[in-house]
Structures are given as C-alpha cells and as structure tokens.
Amino acid sequence: MRNSSNRRCASSFTAAILCLVAGVELHIAFSQDTATAATDTPPPDLSVRTKGSDWEGFLGPTGDGKSQERGLISPWPASGPRLVWQQRVGTGYGMPAISRGRLFQFDRHGDMARLTCQNAATMAELWRFEYPTAYEDLYGYDNGPRCMPVVDGDRVYIYGAEGMLHCVRAVDGKLVWKVDTGREFGVITNFFGVGSTPVVEGDLLLVHVGGSPPESRLVPPGALDLVKPNGTAIVAFDKRTGQVRYRVGDDLASYAVPRVTTIGGRRWCFQFARSGLFAFDPTTGKQDFQFPWRAPILESVNASNAVTAGDLVFISETYGPGSALLKVRPGGYDVVWSDEQSRRDKRMQTHWNTAVEINGFLYGSSGRHSNNAELRCVSLATGEVKWSEPDLSRASLTYVDGHFVCLTEYGELLLLKVNPEKFDVVSRFTPVRPEGGEDPSGLGPVRLLAYPAWAAPTIAHGLMYVRGKDRLVCYEIIPE
C-alpha cells in the first residue's frame, strides 16, 4: 500500500480493539479440523514463458524494485508495448504475485477480502479464497487490502487491511493457518489500516505488527501519539505453522516493508517503523539499534522502505525530516548525512514509493503532493541532487535492463534510461481504453489506468503488470 495522507487523519476503526491479557500464551486462530497441511514443494509449474523470473513478493525477487531480466524492447512503439490482457479488479492497492505460471491477486469484493489464483497465461481462474472483512477507511480511500500476496513454495500469505494474516496453499487455496494480529497483539488501528507486506526469511515469516498494551485501547480514535507500543513491531512467525518464534522492536506500525539483506557475513533486517528505523538479526531477533526518524506532526506516516547498499542504509519520508543515510555495524551506526538540520532543500522526500539505488545513485519520486512531486536522482554517498524533474505527479519506479519503468499516479507510463546526469526519456505514453470512449471531463480518451495508480510496476517473465484504480493491465516488454 502506498496511500496519500494529505487529509487530516482520524481513526478508521474504533480504538477499542480487544487485547490479550499480559502473559497469556498467544494461540493460532484456526480450527485444526479445517486447517490443511502445506509442503515446501512448489505446485506444478504452469508457465508457458520460459525466460525471466517470478515476482513472488513486494518489490520483486531481491526486494529492492529491481528486475534481473534482459532483452527489454527499447524504445517502445508510439502506442506503447503490446497489450496482452486487461481485467477489472476489486478495491485495493496491491500488485499481484507471479509464481510458477500462476497470478495471485488480493482485493476486496463487497464485504469479502478475496485472494484469486489465475493461470498467468490464460487468466482462467484456478481457485479463490475469501474471508469476511468489515474494515472501513474514513479518509476517503478505498477499503481494500494494501498488501500484495507473498508466495513461498506451496504457501501464499496475505495480510488484510484489518490485520488478518492468512496462509493458504498455492495449489488449491486451502487454509493452512491464520492469525488475527489485531486481537492477538492489541493493535490500535493505524491511519490507513494495515499496509506492510510480510517477508519470508528462511523458516520465518516477518510481519510488521506494531501492537499495544491493553490500556491503549482507551485512547480516542486517531490519537496515535497517545498509543504505546508493546514490543511487537516485528513478529516472526514459523512460516509453516504460524507459531510465534520471537517479537522485536518497541514501536508502532508504519507502511514500510521489512528490508532483509546480508552485511558483513550476517543477515540484517531493517524496519522503518512509525517512529524511526530499527535494525535486528532476523535469525535470532536480537536488536542492533534504533534510529529516531519521523515528522513531529501527528498526521504523518513512514511508508517508504529502507534502501540498502553494502553497509549503507537510506531512509526517507515526506512530512518533515526528509532523508538520512546511515553506515551500520553490529550494535550501532554512524550518520553519513542527514536532512534533519535543514529546513529547506531536502535531498529526497519519498512518500509511498521506495527509491531505487543503481551504481551509487538513488532514483525516486520526492514530494508529498501531486503538484510538488519531482522525480530525482541523488548521489547516495553525498546526498547531492544530480537532477530533478517536475510535473510528473507522484510516481513509482521499477528497474529493468538499464532502464526504469515509471508509472505516474494518473496512469502515464514512461521508459527512462538510467542516467545520473540527466532525466533521460526513451518513451512515454498514456494507456487508453481499447474499447474507446471519451472522458466525461473532456480530457480526451478514457485512460486505462485510472487514478490512483500508486503501486510500482511488476515484471515477470517478460511481462509488465501495472495497476490503476480498478484495472490490472499486462504488457509484453521483453519478447519471448
């Protein structure tokens, strides 16, 4: 999920969420009679495209918005790449996961949150899994899921806007286990519900929960500054059973996704939570440090993932302090540079998009509002702004084969060459409905990707998937 928070925030759920009594053992909330076993063996491969790779989690195989596929068509035809298919989707903000010839889409339809599995080539529905949801967003945004599905072997994980965490089988959608994180950990609803996609790490599923003690349920709706954390910023579940392995981080939830990487021969996880960044060993749950970084105003959220490059970690937000670069070591960090002391000329202020690092340069959309957002290139080492391009509205980037696919929030697609010296446009086009028709506002043909197009494009096996308000669209950008 990458939501705008330009309006004054209020709570979308009542703050009186049931909390566990301290010391009571957490339980997995499902009936053993209805649970189904899953294995580490993936289901049969239905793929018909032999080149490329799957896209099974948030921001792709490496979790950083980079595709390793090659052979990109460049430039695109004037009318854009070949349209493979388009389909209407339910409400929500998440992109699909692509795995072994299957497309998994998580959306809301009426009062049901629905995970749909389709054949990625024919789009024939293979199965669906649903559960009832009553999440309501009081800020004018839709009530659908903010997180995308995550695929691991024969398991698919979904994390709903109301905090329901499910594990189902990839082969047939049968329930394996589920946990109501709001009830189990005392989560007080964040401004836009739950929006941090879980991450698989070894035998664990890392989930950004951010629970609170029982007394926080008495806090008035929307007053997150009065809500206390209870040490469950990250909860590590056994990915096969749903049992809790450990909890770490004394902070509330944000909308950033855990970033897991290897530095100095060991695994690290960086979570940009509500009040700042904290780092820990994802194997053991031992915390290394916490770095405060958040705008002082109540109505602010951290939503952009931490970006890693070697032992450097970059974080950015759009409501106040801007960006910072840390050099990390076991148990601590050094600040390389920071926007905190500067009131103006912030280097980068990412909103929901996550910057992409290529060869020592950061590329990302900087700005809180559509009218002031600029696509920027920033030197990672120094924070120097190399170039800045206005008038694109807020945008998301996905890297592939020396280029960026850039999707603006109003549904325009650009192909950019990765170039730290200038904004280098190769192609740009605005997809329109193949069936024709004129926009009622008199702005020309009806756009295929309606506002808000907030999710970064997904690339798998030469196909690019992009999403607008109510449609998922597939283009071929690398020929088979």
C-alpha positions in Angstrom: 0.0 0.0 0.0 1.2 3.4 -0.8 -1.6 5.8 0.3 -1.6 9.6 0.3 -2.2 11.1 3.6 -2.9 14.7 2.6 -6.2 14.9 4.6 -6.5 15.3 8.3 -6.3 11.8 9.7 -8.8 10.2 12.0 -9.1 6.6 13.1 -10.8 4.3 10.7 -11.6 1.7 13.3 -12.7 2.1 16.8 -9.7 2.2 19.1 -11.3 -0.3 21.5 -9.6 -3.3 19.9 -9.5 -6.4 22.1 -6.1 -7.0 23.6 -4.7 -10.1 25.2 -4.2 -10.2 28.9 -0.5 -9.9 29.7 1.3 -13.2 30.0 -1.4 -15.2 28.2 0.1 -17.5 25.6 -0.7 -16.5 22.0 -2.7 -19.0 20.0 -3.1 -19.7 16.3 -6.7 -18.7 15.5 -8.0 -21.5 13.4 -9.7 -24.8 13.8 -7.4 -27.8 13.5 -10.3 -29.6 11.8 -10.4 -27.1 8.9 -6.6 -26.5 8.5 -4.8 -28.2 5.6 -1.1 -29.1 5.5 1.2 -27.4 3.0 4.7 -28.6 1.9 7.9 -26.9 0.8 7.4 -28.5 -2.6 6.1 -25.9 -5.1 3.0 -26.8 -7.1 3.3 -27.9 -10.7 4.7 -25.2 -13.0 2.1 -23.9 -15.4 4.5 -21.4 -17.0 4.4 -21.1 -20.8 7.1 -18.4 -21.0 10.5 -19.9 -20.4 12.6 -16.8 -19.9 12.8 -14.5 -17.0 11.9 -15.0 -13.3 8.9 -15.0 -11.0 7.9 -12.0 -8.8 6.7 -13.6 -5.6 7.0 -10.7 -3.0 7.0 -7.0 -2.6 9.4 -5.2 -4.9 10.4 -8.4 -6.6 12.9 -11.3 -6.2 15.5 -9.1 -4.4 13.1 -6.9 -2.6 14.5 -3.6 -4.0 12.4 -2.9 -7.1 15.0 -4.4 -9.5 14.3 -7.0 -12.2 17.2 -9.1 -13.4 15.6 -9.8 -16.8 17.2 -8.8 -20.1 16.1 -8.1 -23.6 13.9 -5.1 -23.0 12.2 -3.5 -26.0 13.6 0.0 -26.2 12.2 2.3 -27.4 8.6 1.3 -27.1 6.2 1.8 -30.0 4.4 5.1 -30.0 1.3 3.4 -28.8 3.2 1.6 -26.1 4.2 -2.1 -25.6 1.9 -4.9 -26.8 -1.2 -5.2 -24.6 -1.5 -8.8 -23.6 -4.7 -8.5 -21.5 -6.5 -6.3 -19.1 -9.1 -7.1 -16.4 -11.1 -5.4 -13.8 -10.1 -5.9 -10.2 -11.7 -5.3 -6.8 -10.8 -2.5 -4.4 -7.3 -2.4 -3.0 -3.8 -1.1 -3.8 -1.7 -4.2 -4.0 0.0 -5.7 -7.1 -0.2 -9.4 -7.9 2.4 -12.0 -7.1 3.6 -14.2 -10.0 4.8 -17.7 -9.3 5.1 -20.8 -11.5 2.6 -19.7 -14.1 0.1 -18.5 -11.5 -1.1 -15.0 -10.8 -2.3 -14.3 -7.3 -4.3 -11.1 -6.8 -5.6 -9.9 -3.4 -8.5 -7.5 -3.4 -11.8 -6.7 -1.8 -15.2 -7.6 -3.3 -18.1 -6.3 -1.3 -17.6 -7.4 2.3 -15.2 -10.2 1.4 -11.4 -10.0 1.1 -10.5 -12.3 -1.8 -7.3 -13.9 -3.0 -7.7 -15.1 -6.6 -5.4 -17.5 -8.3 -5.4 -17.4 -12.1 -3.4 -19.0 -14.8 -1.0 -16.3 -15.7 -1.1 -17.1 -19.5 -4.9 -17.6 -20.0 -6.2 -15.7 -16.9 -8.5 -18.6 -16.3 -9.5 -18.7 -12.6 -8.0 -21.7 -10.8 -9.4 -21.1 -7.3 -10.3 -18.3 -4.9 -10.0 -17.9 -1.1 -12.2 -15.4 0.8 -12.9 -14.2 4.3 -15.3 -11.5 5.6 -13.9 -8.1 6.4 -15.5 -5.0 7.9 -12.6 -2.6 7.5 -13.8 1.0 6.8 -11.5 3.8 5.8 -12.8 7.1 7.0 -10.5 9.3 4.9 -12.0 8.7 1.5 -9.6 5.9 0.5 -10.9 2.5 -0.5 -11.4 -0.3 1.9 -9.4 -3.0 0.1 -6.1 -4.6 1.0 -2.9 -2.5 0.9 -0.5 -5.5 0.9 0.3 -7.9 -2.0 0.3 -11.7 -1.7 3.6 -13.4 -0.9 4.4 -16.8 -2.3 6.8 -19.3 -0.8 6.8 -22.9 -2.0 3.3 -24.2 -1.7 2.2 -21.4 0.6 0.7 -18.0 -0.1 0.5 -15.4 2.6 -2.0 -12.5 2.7 -2.2 -9.6 5.2 -5.5 -7.7 5.2 -6.2 -4.1 5.9 -7.9 -5.1 9.2 -4.9 -7.2 10.3 -6.0 -10.7 9.4 -3.0 -12.8 8.4 -3.7 -16.0 6.4 -1.5 -18.8 5.0 -3.1 -20.9 2.2 -1.9 -23.5 -0.2 -0.8 -22.3 -3.6 -2.1 -25.3 -5.3 -5.7 -25.1 -4.3 -6.2 -22.2 -1.8 -6.9 -24.4 1.2 -6.4 -22.7 4.6 -3.1 -23.7 6.4 -3.2 -21.3 9.3 -4.4 -17.8 10.2 -3.8 -15.2 13.0 -5.9 -12.2 13.9 -3.0 -9.9 14.6 -5.2 -7.1 15.9 -6.7 -9.3 18.6 -3.6 -11.3 19.4 -1.2 -8.3 19.8 -3.5 -5.5 20.7 -3.1 -3.4 17.5 -4.7 0.0 17.6 -5.7 0.8 14.0 -3.2 3.0 12.2 -4.3 5.9 10.0 -4.9 3.7 6.9 -5.2 0.2 8.3 -2.5 -2.4 7.8 -0.2 -1.8 4.9 3.2 -3.5 5.3 3.6 -6.7 3.2 5.2 -9.6 5.2 8.6 -11.0 4.2 9.8 -14.6 4.1 13.2 -15.1 5.7 14.4 -18.7 6.0 11.8 -20.6 8.1 10.2 -17.4 9.3 7.5 -15.0 8.1 8.4 -11.5 9.3 5.3 -9.4 9.9 5.2 -5.7 10.8 2.5 -5.8 13.5 3.1 -2.9 16.0 0.8 -3.9 18.9 0.0 -2.1 22.1 -0.8 -2.9 25.8 -4.4 -3.2 27.0 -4.6 0.4 28.3 -4.1 1.8 24.8 -7.5 0.6 23.8 -8.9 3.6 25.8 -7.1 6.1 23.6 -9.5 8.2 21.4 -9.6 7.3 17.7 -6.8 8.8 15.7 -4.7 9.8 18.7 -1.7 7.6 17.8 0.6 10.0 19.8 -1.0 8.6 22.9 -0.8 4.9 21.9 2.0 2.9 23.5 4.0 0.0 21.8 4.3 -3.4 23.4 7.5 -4.7 21.8 5.8 -6.3 18.8 6.9 -4.0 16.0 8.0 -7.2 14.2 6.6 -10.6 15.0 8.4 -13.6 13.5 6.1 -16.5 12.8 7.0 -20.0 11.9 6.1 -19.8 8.2 4.7 -23.4 8.2 2.7 -23.4 11.4 2.0 -19.8 12.3 3.5 -20.2 15.8 5.3 -17.1 17.2 9.1 -17.5 17.2 10.1 -14.1 18.5 9.0 -10.4 18.8 11.3 -7.4 18.4 11.0 -3.6 18.3 9.2 -1.3 20.7 7.3 0.7 18.1 4.0 1.1 16.3 3.5 0.0 12.7 4.2 2.0 9.6 3.6 1.2 6.0 7.1 0.3 5.1 8.1 -3.3 4.4 10.9 -5.1 6.3 14.2 -5.0 4.3 16.3 -8.1 4.7 19.9 -8.3 3.4 23.4 -9.6 4.1 26.1 -7.2 5.5 29.4 -8.3 6.8 28.6 -12.0 6.5 25.4 -11.9 8.6 21.8 -11.3 7.9 20.2 -8.0 8.9 16.6 -6.7 8.8 15.8 -3.0 8.8 12.3 -1.9 9.6 11.3 1.7 9.1 8.6 1.8 11.7 6.3 4.7 12.9 8.9 6.5 15.0 12.1 5.5 13.0 14.4 2.8 11.8 15.4 -0.2 13.9 17.8 -3.0 12.9 17.9 -6.6 14.1 19.2 -10.0 13.3 16.3 -11.8 11.6 17.6 -15.2 12.6 17.6 -14.6 16.3 15.5 -11.4 16.8 18.4 -9.6 18.6 18.1 -5.9 18.1 21.1 -3.9 17.0 19.9 -0.3 17.2 17.0 2.2 16.9 17.3 5.4 15.0 14.6 8.0 15.6 13.2 9.5 12.3 9.8 10.9 12.0 8.0 14.2 11.4 6.7 15.7 14.7 3.2 16.2 13.4 0.6 13.6 14.3 -0.8 13.2 10.8 2.4 11.7 9.4 3.4 8.2 8.3 6.6 6.4 7.3 5.8 4.5 4.2 9.0 4.1 2.1 11.2 1.1 2.6 14.7 1.3 3.8 17.2 1.1 0.9 20.4 -0.8 1.4 23.8 -0.7 -0.5 26.6 -2.6 1.2 26.7 -1.3 4.8 24.8 1.9 3.9 21.1 2.2 4.8 19.0 5.1 3.3 15.6 6.1 4.7 13.2 8.8 3.6 9.8 10.3 4.4 7.8 13.2 3.1 6.3 15.0 6.1 9.2 16.7 7.8 12.8 15.5 8.3 13.3 14.1 4.8 16.2 11.6 4.3 19.1 10.2 6.1 22.0 7.8 5.3 23.5 5.5 7.9 26.6 3.4 7.9 25.7 0.4 10.0 27.8 -2.0 12.1 26.8 -4.7 14.7 25.2 -2.9 17.6 25.3 0.6 16.1 25.5 3.1 13.3 27.1 6.4 12.1 25.2 9.1 10.3 26.8 9.8 6.9 24.5 12.6 6.0 21.1 13.8 7.1 18.4 16.3 6.1 17.3 16.9 9.7 19.2 20.1 10.2 18.0 21.7 7.0 14.5 23.3 6.8 14.6 23.6 3.0 16.2 21.9 0.1 15.6 18.4 1.3 17.5 15.9 -0.8 14.7 13.3 -1.1 11.3 13.1 0.4 9.7 9.9 -0.7 6.0 9.4 0.0 4.8 5.8 -0.7 7.3 4.9 -3.3 10.7 3.4 -2.4 13.8 4.8 -4.1 15.9 2.5 -6.2 19.7 2.5 -5.9 21.8 1.9 -9.0 25.6 2.2 -9.0 25.7 4.7 -6.1 22.8 6.8 -7.1 19.2 6.9 -5.7 16.2 7.4 -8.0 12.8 8.2 -6.6 9.8 10.5 -6.5 10.3 13.3 -4.0 7.3 15.3 -2.7 4.1 15.0 -0.6 1.6 16.3 -3.1 0.9 15.6 -6.7 1.6 19.2 -7.7 5.0 19.5 -6.0 6.4 16.0 -6.5 9.6 15.7 -8.6 11.4 12.7 -9.9 15.0 12.9 -8.6 18.4 11.4 -8.9 20.6 11.8 -5.7 24.2 10.7 -5.0 24.0 8.1 -2.3 27.4 9.0 -0.8 26.9 12.7 -0.6 23.2 13.5 -0.9 23.8 15.8 -3.8 20.8 16.2 -6.1 22.0 15.4 -9.6 18.8 16.2 -11.4 15.1 16.8 -10.6 12.2 16.6 -13.0 8.8 18.3 -12.0 5.3 17.9 -13.4 5.1 14.1 -13.3 2.9 14.0 -10.2 3.9 11.3 -7.7 5.4 8.3 -9.4 6.8 4.8 -8.8 9.9 3.2 -10.4 10.9 -0.4 -11.3 14.3 -1.1 -12.8 14.9 -3.5 -15.7 17.8 -3.9 -18.2 19.4 -0.5 -17.8 16.1 1.4 -17.7 13.3 2.4 -15.3 9.7 1.8 -16.0 8.0 4.9 -14.4 4.3 4.9 -13.6 2.7 8.2 -12.6 -0.3 8.2 -10.3 -2.5 9.4 -13.1 -1.7 6.5 -15.3 1.0 7.6 -17.6 3.9 5.2 -18.4 7.5 6.3 -19.1 10.6 4.3 -20.1 13.6 6.1 -18.8 17.3 5.3 -19.3 19.2 5.0 -16.1 21.3 8.2 -16.2 22.7 10.1 -13.2 23.5 13.1 -15.4 20.0 13.9 -16.7 16.3 12.9 -16.9 16.6 10.7 -19.9 13.2 9.8 -21.5 13.2 7.0 -24.1 9.4 6.5 -24.4 6.2 7.7 -22.9 2.6 7.0 -23.4 -0.8 7.2 -21.7 -2.7 3.9 -22.0 -6.3 4.4 -23.1 -9.3 2.0 -23.1 -9.1 -0.2 -26.2 -12.9 0.0 -26.5 -12.7 3.8 -26.9 -14.9 6.4 -25.3 -14.3 10.0 -24.1 -13.6 11.1 -20.6 -16.6 12.9 -19.1 -14.4 15.7 -18.0 -13.4 16.5 -21.6 -9.8 15.4 -21.2 -9.7 13.1 -24.2 -9.9 9.3 -24.4 -10.7 7.4 -21.2 -7.5 6.3 -19.5 -7.0 2.6 -19.0 -5.2 3.2 -15.7 -7.4 5.5 -13.6 -6.1 7.5 -10.6 -4.8 6.4 -8.2 -2.1 4.3 -9.9 0.1 4.1 -6.8 1.7 0.6 -7.0 5.1 0.1 -8.6 5.0 -2.0 -11.8 5.7 -5.7 -11.6 7.9 -7.5 -14.1 7.9 -11.3 -14.5 8.9 -13.4 -17.5 9.0 -10.5 -19.9 5.6 -9.2 -18.9 4.9 -5.9 -17.1 1.9 -5.6 -14.8 0.5 -2.2 -13.9 -2.5 -1.3 -11.9 -4.9 1.7 -11.8 -7.9 2.2 -9.6 -10.0 -0.6 -11.0 -7.9 -2.5 -13.6 -4.9 -4.7 -13.8 -3.1 -4.5 -17.2 -0.4 -6.7 -18.7 2.1 -5.6 -21.4 4.8 -7.5 -23.1 8.1 -5.6 -22.7 10.6 -8.4 -23.4 9.7 -10.8 -26.3 9.6 -14.5 -25.6 
